[in-house]
Amino acid sequence: MQLESPVIAEQQWRPRRWRRIRWVVLSLVVAGALWWLRSPGGLGIPSAVTSADVERAEQEFRRAQQRDADAAELLLTLAENLARRGRVAVAVECVERIPVLDQRSGLRSRLLLAQYCLRLNQAFRAERAVSELLSAVGESGVGDDRGAAAVQVRTARELLVFLLSLQFRFEERQLALRELRQGGLLEPLLTKQLYFPSLLAWRTPQQNERLQQFLKESPQDARLVAAHGRYLLGAGAVEEARQLLDGAVAMSPGNLGVLSAALECRFEEQDLAGFRDLLAVCPEYAEGEPWLLTQMRAEAAALQGDWSGSAVYFEVLLAADDTNALYCQGLARAYGQLGQQDKRLQLQQRALQLAELRLTLGEAELKNPGALRAASQSALALGLTAAAEDLEQLAQAGERALRSGQERQR
């Protein structure tokens, strides 16, 4: 019987021994990381995160960055891995633990949080995450990579525009769009929203369907309920809209956006007594209030025969949105009652031009540079120089894209 050489046996056993040692060390590292992260001194991770999740995230980060992740980076990588595997709720818990002012991961954590909350149909949490990101941008030391930070900020503002559009919060949306425009030319839809906030179709079935998804997740969000009420009002379901809007006012009696929507419903159904009673509980006019509330003040003044007061409110509205045909018509009506016929005729003519422009805007896309150029010319005729310039640039970009596509097909 031939005995195995002790030297050979030692050589065969040594690799196995080192593999065991490496496995033990790696297990201790992972266990230590889990203990530290879950301890009060760490950032903490959700209990649903397993050691295998942590190990996978550590290895992925190390391969990509050639270094170990810090606590925030590890949580961020964990969140991205979990979200890819459909565990979005746990991913949300991960990114929420990252401080927004973290030098490397803070801004991205809030952008991912907003995107994950949208996937979960949590509108309020998504908007709050965007607000945290934008508030942190001005803080010193945030966003080590300024190029990446700029992209994250722009994406966050686009998400905010989407959320505000869905809820008809147009005056807030204008601020976000103006800030977006400072970063460069916008795509056609955002450009049209910026310069013509009231000329686009804003009560579409697709928007209503998305709103329903948010409402199913947050049925007690008064702003979402009020937005649904406005959709129903536009569709002619006045009684159902009234019930929803009264409920929204009860949920959030001090919310001026909600009160405005309830006032609009009473005005549309000609409940003038209820309209006056509700307007009486609203605070006095203040700059920056919802445009719809100011419009209801203008209509209330007209109902009382206070045409001077109505004209003042409509002038304020047109200063904020000079492409709103309803504001033009309301101010024209007031000027007519005040005997200022020349101004009345000018505004009526402008309202007609805006109605024509609205038809063109619906077709103004990059694939239709002709419609973009026609909209630009109409805007110029209305004295909207900035809008005309941006639409012309988009028309030229559309033409370049078409030529490039034609050349590739040759």
Sine and cosine of phi, psi and omega as CSV:
sin_phi,cos_phi,sin_psi,cos_psi,sin_omega,cos_omega
0.00,0.00,0.81,-0.59,-0.08,-1.00
-1.00,-0.02,0.80,-0.60,0.00,-1.00
-1.00,0.05,0.56,-0.83,0.01,-1.00
-0.96,0.27,0.68,-0.74,-0.01,-1.00
-0.89,0.45,0.74,-0.68,0.06,-1.00
-0.85,0.52,-0.55,0.84,-0.02,-1.00
-0.92,0.39,-0.70,0.71,0.01,-1.00
-0.90,0.44,-0.69,0.73,0.01,-1.00
-0.87,0.50,-0.66,0.75,0.01,-1.00
-0.90,0.43,-0.64,0.77,0.00,-1.00
-0.91,0.40,-0.59,0.81,0.01,-1.00
-0.97,0.26,-0.55,0.84,-0.07,-1.00
-0.98,0.22,-0.53,0.85,-0.10,-0.99
-0.85,0.52,-0.73,0.68,0.04,-1.00
-0.86,0.51,-0.62,0.78,0.00,-1.00
-0.91,0.41,-0.61,0.79,0.01,-1.00
-0.90,0.44,-0.69,0.72,-0.01,-1.00
-0.93,0.37,-0.56,0.83,0.08,-1.00
-0.89,0.45,-0.65,0.76,0.02,-1.00
-0.90,0.43,-0.68,0.74,-0.02,-1.00
-0.89,0.45,-0.69,0.72,0.01,-1.00
-0.89,0.46,-0.64,0.77,0.00,-1.00
-0.90,0.43,-0.66,0.75,0.02,-1.00
-0.90,0.43,-0.69,0.72,0.00,-1.00
-0.89,0.46,-0.71,0.70,0.00,-1.00
-0.88,0.47,-0.65,0.76,0.01,-1.00
-0.90,0.44,-0.65,0.76,0.03,-1.00
-0.91,0.42,-0.63,0.78,0.02,-1.00
-0.89,0.46,-0.74,0.67,0.00,-1.00
-0.89,0.46,-0.70,0.71,0.02,-1.00
-0.88,0.47,-0.65,0.76,0.03,-1.00
-0.90,0.43,-0.65,0.76,0.02,-1.00
-0.89,0.45,-0.68,0.73,0.03,-1.00
-0.89,0.46,-0.69,0.73,0.00,-1.00
-0.89,0.45,-0.70,0.72,-0.06,-1.00
-0.92,0.38,-0.70,0.72,-0.02,-1.00
-0.91,0.42,-0.60,0.80,-0.03,-1.00
-0.99,0.10,-0.19,0.98,-0.01,-1.00
-0.98,0.21,0.31,-0.95,0.03,-1.00
-0.85,0.53,-0.47,0.88,-0.02,-1.00
-0.98,0.22,-0.27,0.96,0.01,-1.00
-0.99,-0.12,-0.06,-1.00,0.02,-1.00
-0.98,0.19,-0.36,0.93,-0.01,-1.00
1.00,0.09,0.62,-0.78,0.10,-1.00
-0.75,-0.66,0.39,-0.92,-0.02,-1.00
-0.88,0.47,0.54,-0.84,0.02,-1.00
-0.91,0.43,-0.37,0.93,-0.01,-1.00
-0.96,0.28,-0.21,0.98,0.02,-1.00
-0.98,0.19,0.79,-0.61,-0.05,-1.00
-0.99,-0.10,0.20,-0.98,0.06,-1.00
-0.90,0.44,-0.55,0.83,0.04,-1.00
-0.91,0.41,-0.61,0.79,0.06,-1.00
-0.87,0.49,-0.71,0.71,-0.03,-1.00
-0.91,0.42,-0.71,0.71,-0.02,-1.00
-0.88,0.48,-0.68,0.74,0.01,-1.00
-0.89,0.46,-0.68,0.74,-0.01,-1.00
-0.92,0.39,-0.66,0.75,0.02,-1.00
-0.88,0.47,-0.72,0.69,-0.03,-1.00
-0.91,0.42,-0.65,0.76,0.00,-1.00
-0.90,0.44,-0.71,0.71,0.00,-1.00
-0.90,0.43,-0.66,0.75,-0.03,-1.00
-0.91,0.42,-0.63,0.78,0.03,-1.00
-0.91,0.42,-0.63,0.78,-0.08,-1.00
-0.98,0.21,-0.61,0.79,-0.14,-0.99
-0.95,-0.33,-0.15,0.99,0.00,-1.00
0.87,0.50,0.55,0.84,0.07,-1.00
-0.32,-0.95,0.20,-0.98,0.04,-1.00
-0.98,0.18,0.52,-0.85,0.02,-1.00
-0.98,0.17,0.57,-0.82,0.19,-0.98
-0.98,0.18,0.01,-1.00,-0.11,-0.99
-0.87,0.50,-0.70,0.71,-0.04,-1.00
-0.92,0.39,-0.67,0.75,0.00,-1.00
-0.90,0.43,-0.60,0.80,0.03,-1.00
-0.91,0.41,-0.67,0.74,0.04,-1.00
-0.89,0.45,-0.63,0.78,0.00,-1.00
-0.91,0.42,-0.70,0.71,0.02,-1.00
-0.91,0.42,-0.65,0.76,0.08,-1.00
-0.84,0.54,-0.74,0.68,-0.03,-1.00
-0.86,0.50,-0.70,0.72,-0.02,-1.00
-0.90,0.43,-0.66,0.76,0.03,-1.00
-0.90,0.44,-0.70,0.71,-0.03,-1.00
-0.90,0.43,-0.67,0.75,-0.01,-1.00
-0.90,0.43,-0.62,0.78,0.03,-1.00
-0.90,0.45,-0.49,0.87,-0.01,-1.00
-1.00,-0.06,0.18,0.98,0.08,-1.00
1.00,0.05,0.06,1.00,-0.01,-1.00
-1.00,-0.07,0.89,0.45,-0.15,-0.99
-0.94,0.35,-0.63,0.78,-0.03,-1.00
-0.89,0.46,-0.63,0.78,0.04,-1.00
-0.95,0.32,-0.58,0.81,0.06,-1.00
-0.87,0.49,-0.64,0.77,0.05,-1.00
-0.86,0.51,-0.70,0.71,0.00,-1.00
-0.88,0.47,-0.57,0.82,0.01,-1.00
-0.92,0.40,-0.79,0.61,-0.10,-1.00
-0.94,0.33,-0.44,0.90,0.04,-1.00
-0.90,0.43,-0.40,0.92,-0.03,-1.00
-0.99,0.14,-0.16,0.99,-0.03,-1.00
-1.00,0.07,0.80,-0.60,0.04,-1.00
-0.89,0.46,0.71,-0.71,-0.04,-1.00
-0.90,0.44,-0.41,0.91,0.00,-1.00
-1.00,-0.01,0.14,0.99,0.07,-1.00
-0.87,0.49,0.75,-0.66,-0.13,-0.99
-0.85,0.53,-0.68,0.74,-0.12,-0.99
-0.99,-0.13,-0.56,0.83,-0.21,-0.98
-0.87,-0.49,-0.10,0.99,-0.14,-0.99
-0.88,0.48,-0.79,0.61,-0.06,-1.00
-0.91,0.41,-0.71,0.71,-0.03,-1.00
-0.90,0.43,-0.56,0.83,0.00,-1.00
-0.88,0.48,-0.63,0.78,-0.02,-1.00
-0.97,0.25,-0.53,0.85,0.07,-1.00
-0.91,0.40,-0.70,0.71,0.04,-1.00
-0.90,0.44,-0.63,0.78,0.02,-1.00
-0.86,0.51,-0.71,0.71,0.01,-1.00
-0.88,0.47,-0.70,0.71,-0.03,-1.00
-0.92,0.40,-0.65,0.76,0.02,-1.00
-0.92,0.39,-0.63,0.78,0.02,-1.00
-0.91,0.42,-0.57,0.82,0.08,-1.00
-0.91,0.42,-0.62,0.78,0.06,-1.00
-0.90,0.44,-0.49,0.87,0.03,-1.00
-1.00,-0.03,0.07,1.00,0.00,-1.00
0.89,0.46,0.58,0.81,0.01,-1.00
-0.96,-0.30,1.00,0.06,-0.12,-0.99
-0.90,0.43,-0.70,0.71,-0.07,-1.00
-0.89,0.45,-0.71,0.70,0.00,-1.00
-0.91,0.41,-0.59,0.81,0.03,-1.00
-0.90,0.43,-0.71,0.70,0.01,-1.00
-0.90,0.43,-0.63,0.78,0.02,-1.00
-0.90,0.44,-0.64,0.77,0.03,-1.00
-0.90,0.45,-0.66,0.75,0.04,-1.00
-0.89,0.45,-0.68,0.74,0.00,-1.00
-0.89,0.46,-0.63,0.77,0.04,-1.00
-0.90,0.44,-0.67,0.75,0.01,-1.00
-0.88,0.47,-0.75,0.66,-0.06,-1.00
-0.92,0.39,-0.55,0.83,0.04,-1.00
-0.93,0.37,-0.56,0.83,-0.04,-1.00
-0.97,0.24,-0.34,0.94,-0.07,-1.00
-0.86,0.51,-0.60,0.80,-0.03,-1.00
-0.98,0.21,-0.18,0.98,-0.01,-1.00
-0.96,0.28,0.59,-0.80,-0.02,-1.00
-0.93,0.36,0.66,-0.75,0.10,-0.99
1.00,0.08,0.04,1.00,-0.01,-1.00
-1.00,-0.03,0.74,-0.68,0.06,-1.00
0.99,0.14,0.99,0.15,-0.04,-1.00
-0.90,0.44,-0.64,0.77,0.04,-1.00
-1.00,-0.08,0.98,-0.17,-0.10,-0.99
-0.91,0.41,-0.51,0.86,0.04,-1.00
-0.90,0.43,-0.73,0.69,0.03,-1.00
-0.91,0.42,-0.63,0.77,0.00,-1.00
-0.88,0.48,-0.64,0.76,-0.01,-1.00
-0.89,0.45,-0.65,0.76,0.02,-1.00
-0.91,0.42,-0.67,0.75,0.00,-1.00
-0.91,0.42,-0.65,0.76,0.01,-1.00
-0.91,0.42,-0.68,0.73,0.00,-1.00
-0.90,0.44,-0.69,0.72,0.02,-1.00
-0.89,0.45,-0.65,0.76,0.01,-1.00
-0.89,0.45,-0.66,0.75,0.00,-1.00
-0.92,0.40,-0.58,0.81,0.05,-1.00
-0.91,0.41,-0.62,0.78,0.08,-1.00
-0.89,0.45,-0.64,0.77,0.01,-1.00
-0.90,0.43,-0.67,0.75,0.04,-1.00
-0.86,0.51,-0.67,0.74,0.03,-1.00
-0.87,0.49,-0.74,0.68,-0.04,-1.00
-0.91,0.42,-0.67,0.75,-0.01,-1.00
-0.93,0.36,-0.60,0.80,0.04,-1.00
-0.89,0.46,-0.68,0.74,-0.05,-1.00
-0.88,0.47,-0.47,0.88,-0.05,-1.00
-0.97,-0.24,0.16,0.99,0.02,-1.00
0.87,0.49,0.51,0.86,0.01,-1.00
-1.00,-0.07,0.93,0.38,-0.19,-0.98
-0.92,0.39,-0.60,0.80,-0.02,-1.00
-0.91,0.41,-0.57,0.82,0.08,-1.00
-0.95,0.30,-0.60,0.80,0.00,-1.00
-0.89,0.46,-0.59,0.81,-0.01,-1.00
-0.87,0.49,-0.64,0.77,0.02,-1.00
-0.89,0.46,-0.70,0.72,0.01,-1.00
-0.91,0.42,-0.63,0.78,0.00,-1.00
-0.93,0.38,-0.63,0.77,0.03,-1.00
-0.89,0.45,-0.65,0.76,0.04,-1.00
-0.92,0.40,-0.61,0.80,0.06,-1.00
-0.89,0.46,-0.67,0.74,-0.04,-1.00
-0.90,0.44,-0.48,0.88,0.03,-1.00
-0.89,0.45,-0.38,0.93,0.01,-1.00
-1.00,0.02,0.03,1.00,0.03,-1.00
0.72,-0.69,0.10,-0.99,-0.02,-1.00
-0.86,0.51,0.69,-0.73,-0.02,-1.00
-1.00,-0.04,0.32,-0.95,0.11,-0.99
-0.92,0.39,0.26,-0.97,-0.10,-0.99
-0.82,0.58,-0.73,0.69,-0.04,-1.00
-0.88,0.48,-0.73,0.68,0.00,-1.00
-0.91,0.42,-0.59,0.81,0.05,-1.00
-0.88,0.47,-0.70,0.72,0.01,-1.00
-0.92,0.40,-0.61,0.79,0.05,-1.00
-0.91,0.41,-0.59,0.81,-0.01,-1.00
-0.92,0.38,-0.75,0.66,-0.14,-0.99
-1.00,-0.07,-0.34,0.94,-0.05,-1.00
-0.71,-0.70,0.89,0.46,-0.16,-0.99
-0.87,0.49,-0.43,0.91,-0.07,-1.00
-0.95,-0.32,0.00,1.00,-0.05,-1.00
-1.00,-0.02,-0.22,0.98,-0.02,-1.00
-1.00,0.00,0.44,-0.90,0.09,-1.00
-0.92,0.39,0.85,-0.52,-0.08,-1.00
-0.83,-0.56,0.21,0.98,0.11,-0.99
-0.77,-0.64,0.88,0.47,-0.07,-1.00
-1.00,0.01,0.42,-0.91,0.06,-1.00
-0.86,0.51,-0.57,0.82,-0.01,-1.00
-0.91,0.41,-0.67,0.74,0.03,-1.00
-0.91,0.41,-0.65,0.76,0.00,-1.00
-0.90,0.44,-0.62,0.79,0.03,-1.00
-0.90,0.45,-0.67,0.74,0.03,-1.00
-0.92,0.40,-0.63,0.77,0.03,-1.00
-0.88,0.47,-0.64,0.77,0.03,-1.00
-0.87,0.50,-0.60,0.80,0.03,-1.00
-0.90,0.43,-0.66,0.75,0.06,-1.00
-0.91,0.42,-0.67,0.74,-0.03,-1.00
-0.91,0.42,-0.57,0.82,0.02,-1.00
-0.88,0.47,-0.57,0.82,0.01,-1.00
-0.99,0.16,-0.56,0.83,-0.07,-1.00
-0.73,-0.68,0.95,0.31,-0.08,-1.00
-0.93,0.36,-0.26,0.97,-0.02,-1.00
-0.98,-0.18,0.19,0.98,0.06,-1.00
-0.99,0.16,0.95,-0.31,-0.13,-0.99
-0.87,0.49,-0.57,0.82,-0.03,-1.00
-0.93,0.37,-0.62,0.78,0.04,-1.00
-0.93,0.37,-0.65,0.76,0.03,-1.00
-0.89,0.46,-0.68,0.74,0.01,-1.00
-0.90,0.44,-0.63,0.77,0.03,-1.00
-0.89,0.45,-0.66,0.76,0.04,-1.00
-0.89,0.45,-0.64,0.77,0.05,-1.00
-0.87,0.50,-0.63,0.78,0.01,-1.00
-0.93,0.36,-0.58,0.81,0.10,-0.99
-0.87,0.49,-0.73,0.68,-0.01,-1.00
-0.90,0.44,-0.63,0.78,0.02,-1.00
-0.88,0.48,-0.68,0.73,0.03,-1.00
-0.91,0.41,-0.46,0.89,0.01,-1.00
-1.00,0.06,-0.02,1.00,0.03,-1.00
1.00,-0.01,0.03,1.00,0.02,-1.00
-1.00,0.06,0.94,0.34,-0.17,-0.99
-0.92,0.40,-0.70,0.71,-0.06,-1.00
-0.89,0.45,-0.71,0.71,0.03,-1.00
-0.91,0.42,-0.63,0.78,0.04,-1.00
-0.89,0.46,-0.67,0.74,-0.01,-1.00
-0.87,0.50,-0.69,0.72,0.01,-1.00
-0.89,0.47,-0.71,0.70,0.01,-1.00
-0.90,0.44,-0.70,0.72,-0.07,-1.00
-0.94,0.35,-0.60,0.80,0.09,-1.00
-0.89,0.45,-0.63,0.77,0.06,-1.00
-0.90,0.43,-0.62,0.78,0.02,-1.00
-0.90,0.43,-0.64,0.77,0.04,-1.00
-0.89,0.46,-0.64,0.77,0.03,-1.00
-0.90,0.43,-0.59,0.81,0.03,-1.00
-0.92,0.38,-0.65,0.76,-0.11,-0.99
-0.64,-0.77,0.97,0.25,-0.12,-0.99
-0.90,0.43,-0.36,0.93,-0.03,-1.00
-0.99,-0.11,0.03,1.00,-0.04,-1.00
-0.99,0.14,0.92,-0.40,-0.08,-1.00
-0.93,0.38,-0.52,0.85,0.05,-1.00
-0.90,0.43,-0.65,0.76,0.03,-1.00
-0.93,0.37,-0.71,0.71,0.04,-1.00
-0.86,0.51,-0.64,0.77,0.01,-1.00
-0.87,0.49,-0.69,0.72,-0.01,-1.00
-0.90,0.43,-0.64,0.77,0.04,-1.00
-0.92,0.40,-0.62,0.79,0.07,-1.00
-0.89,0.45,-0.69,0.72,0.01,-1.00
-0.85,0.52,-0.67,0.74,-0.02,-1.00
-0.90,0.44,-0.70,0.71,0.02,-1.00
-0.90,0.44,-0.61,0.79,0.01,-1.00
-0.92,0.40,-0.68,0.73,-0.02,-1.00
-0.92,0.39,-0.58,0.81,0.01,-1.00
-1.00,0.02,0.12,0.99,0.07,-1.00
0.88,0.47,0.51,0.86,0.15,-0.99
-1.00,0.05,0.98,0.22,-0.15,-0.99
-0.94,0.35,-0.54,0.84,0.05,-1.00
-0.91,0.41,-0.72,0.69,0.05,-1.00
-0.90,0.43,-0.58,0.82,0.04,-1.00
-0.87,0.49,-0.75,0.66,-0.02,-1.00
-0.91,0.41,-0.64,0.77,-0.01,-1.00
-0.89,0.46,-0.68,0.73,-0.02,-1.00
-0.94,0.33,-0.63,0.78,0.03,-1.00
-0.89,0.45,-0.51,0.86,-0.03,-1.00
-0.92,0.40,-0.43,0.90,0.00,-1.00
-1.00,0.02,-0.11,0.99,0.05,-1.00
-0.97,0.22,0.53,-0.85,0.05,-1.00
-0.93,0.38,0.20,-0.98,0.06,-1.00
-0.89,0.45,0.36,-0.93,0.00,-1.00
-0.83,0.56,0.67,-0.74,0.07,-1.00
-0.63,-0.78,0.65,-0.76,0.02,-1.00
-0.85,0.53,0.70,-0.72,0.01,-1.00
1.00,-0.07,0.00,1.00,0.03,-1.00
-0.95,0.32,0.27,-0.96,0.01,-1.00
-0.82,0.57,0.65,-0.76,0.00,-1.00
-0.86,0.52,-0.60,0.80,-0.03,-1.00
-0.89,0.45,-0.60,0.80,0.03,-1.00
-0.91,0.41,-0.68,0.73,0.05,-1.00
-0.89,0.46,-0.63,0.78,0.04,-1.00
-0.88,0.47,-0.65,0.76,0.03,-1.00
-0.92,0.39,-0.54,0.84,0.09,-1.00
-0.90,0.43,-0.67,0.75,0.01,-1.00
-0.89,0.46,-0.67,0.74,0.01,-1.00
-0.93,0.36,-0.59,0.81,0.03,-1.00
-0.90,0.43,-0.66,0.75,0.03,-1.00
-0.90,0.45,-0.64,0.77,0.02,-1.00
-0.90,0.44,-0.65,0.76,0.02,-1.00
-0.88,0.48,-0.52,0.85,0.00,-1.00
-1.00,0.06,-0.01,1.00,-0.03,-1.00
0.98,0.18,0.19,0.98,0.03,-1.00
-1.00,0.01,0.98,0.20,-0.10,-1.00
-0.95,0.31,-0.49,0.87,0.07,-1.00
-0.91,0.40,-0.71,0.71,0.03,-1.00
-0.90,0.43,-0.66,0.75,0.03,-1.00
-0.88,0.47,-0.67,0.74,0.01,-1.00
-0.88,0.48,-0.66,0.76,-0.01,-1.00
-0.88,0.48,-0.72,0.70,-0.01,-1.00
-0.90,0.43,-0.67,0.74,0.00,-1.00
-0.93,0.38,-0.54,0.84,0.07,-1.00
-0.91,0.42,-0.64,0.77,0.06,-1.00
-0.88,0.48,-0.69,0.72,-0.01,-1.00
-0.90,0.43,-0.68,0.73,0.00,-1.00
-0.93,0.37,-0.46,0.89,0.09,-1.00
-0.92,0.40,-0.50,0.87,0.01,-1.00
-1.00,0.08,-0.59,0.80,-0.03,-1.00
-0.61,-0.79,1.00,0.00,-0.09,-1.00
-0.99,0.13,0.14,0.99,0.06,-1.00
-0.92,-0.40,0.33,0.94,-0.01,-1.00
-1.00,-0.03,0.93,-0.38,-0.05,-1.00
-0.91,0.43,-0.57,0.82,0.02,-1.00
-0.91,0.43,-0.64,0.77,0.06,-1.00
-0.90,0.44,-0.67,0.75,0.03,-1.00
-0.86,0.50,-0.71,0.71,-0.02,-1.00
-0.92,0.40,-0.64,0.77,0.01,-1.00
-0.91,0.42,-0.67,0.74,0.02,-1.00
-0.94,0.34,-0.59,0.81,0.06,-1.00
-0.88,0.48,-0.67,0.75,0.03,-1.00
-0.88,0.48,-0.68,0.73,0.00,-1.00
-0.91,0.41,-0.69,0.72,0.02,-1.00
-0.89,0.47,-0.60,0.80,0.02,-1.00
-0.89,0.46,-0.66,0.75,0.02,-1.00
-0.93,0.36,-0.43,0.91,0.00,-1.00
-1.00,-0.01,0.01,1.00,0.04,-1.00
0.99,0.13,0.21,0.98,-0.01,-1.00
-0.99,-0.13,0.97,0.25,-0.17,-0.99
-0.94,0.34,-0.57,0.82,0.00,-1.00
-0.88,0.47,-0.71,0.70,0.03,-1.00
-0.90,0.43,-0.62,0.79,0.01,-1.00
-0.87,0.49,-0.73,0.68,-0.02,-1.00
-0.90,0.43,-0.63,0.78,0.01,-1.00
-0.88,0.47,-0.69,0.73,-0.02,-1.00
-0.94,0.34,-0.61,0.79,0.05,-1.00
-0.90,0.44,-0.63,0.78,0.06,-1.00
-0.91,0.42,-0.65,0.76,0.02,-1.00
-0.90,0.43,-0.64,0.77,0.03,-1.00
-0.87,0.49,-0.63,0.77,0.04,-1.00
-0.91,0.42,-0.68,0.73,0.03,-1.00
-0.88,0.47,-0.64,0.77,0.01,-1.00
-0.92,0.40,-0.60,0.80,0.04,-1.00
-0.89,0.45,-0.64,0.77,0.03,-1.00
-0.93,0.37,-0.66,0.75,0.02,-1.00
-0.88,0.47,-0.58,0.81,-0.02,-1.00
-0.86,0.51,-0.63,0.77,0.02,-1.00
-0.90,0.44,-0.64,0.77,-0.01,-1.00
-0.93,0.35,-0.62,0.78,-0.06,-1.00
-0.88,0.48,-0.54,0.84,-0.02,-1.00
-0.88,0.48,-0.42,0.91,-0.02,-1.00
-0.97,-0.25,-0.04,1.00,-0.10,-0.99
-0.98,0.18,1.00,-0.07,0.02,-1.00
-0.70,-0.71,0.22,-0.97,-0.01,-1.00
-0.86,0.50,-0.54,0.84,0.00,-1.00
-0.97,0.25,-0.10,0.99,0.02,-1.00
-0.75,-0.66,0.94,0.35,-0.05,-1.00
-0.88,0.48,-0.44,0.90,0.04,-1.00
-0.89,0.46,-0.67,0.74,0.03,-1.00
-0.93,0.37,-0.60,0.80,0.06,-1.00
-0.89,0.46,-0.66,0.75,0.00,-1.00
-0.93,0.36,-0.63,0.78,0.04,-1.00
-0.89,0.45,-0.65,0.76,0.04,-1.00
-0.91,0.42,-0.60,0.80,0.03,-1.00
-0.89,0.46,-0.69,0.72,0.00,-1.00
-0.91,0.40,-0.62,0.78,0.05,-1.00
-0.91,0.41,-0.64,0.77,0.02,-1.00
-0.90,0.44,-0.64,0.76,0.02,-1.00
-0.90,0.44,-0.64,0.77,0.02,-1.00
-0.90,0.43,-0.45,0.89,0.02,-1.00
-1.00,0.03,0.00,1.00,-0.01,-1.00
0.99,0.12,0.28,0.96,-0.03,-1.00
-0.99,-0.11,0.97,0.24,-0.15,-0.99
-0.89,0.45,-0.74,0.68,-0.04,-1.00
-0.89,0.46,-0.67,0.74,0.03,-1.00
-0.89,0.45,-0.68,0.73,-0.01,-1.00
-0.88,0.48,-0.67,0.74,-0.02,-1.00
-0.91,0.42,-0.70,0.72,-0.01,-1.00
-0.92,0.39,-0.66,0.75,0.02,-1.00
-0.91,0.42,-0.59,0.81,0.06,-1.00
-0.92,0.40,-0.66,0.75,0.06,-1.00
-0.88,0.48,-0.63,0.77,0.03,-1.00
-0.92,0.39,-0.62,0.79,0.05,-1.00
-0.88,0.48,-0.69,0.73,0.02,-1.00
-0.91,0.42,-0.63,0.77,0.05,-1.00
-0.90,0.44,-0.64,0.77,0.04,-1.00
-0.90,0.44,-0.65,0.76,0.04,-1.00
-0.90,0.43,-0.66,0.75,0.04,-1.00
-0.89,0.46,-0.66,0.75,-0.01,-1.00
-0.91,0.42,-0.64,0.77,0.03,-1.00
-0.91,0.41,-0.69,0.72,0.02,-1.00
-0.89,0.46,-0.66,0.75,0.00,-1.00
-0.89,0.45,-0.65,0.76,0.02,-1.00
-0.91,0.41,-0.62,0.79,0.02,-1.00
-0.91,0.41,-0.63,0.77,-0.01,-1.00
-0.92,0.39,-0.59,0.81,0.01,-1.00
-0.93,0.36,-0.48,0.88,-0.02,-1.00
-0.98,0.18,-0.25,0.97,-0.01,-1.00
-0.96,0.29,0.00,0.00,0.00,0.00
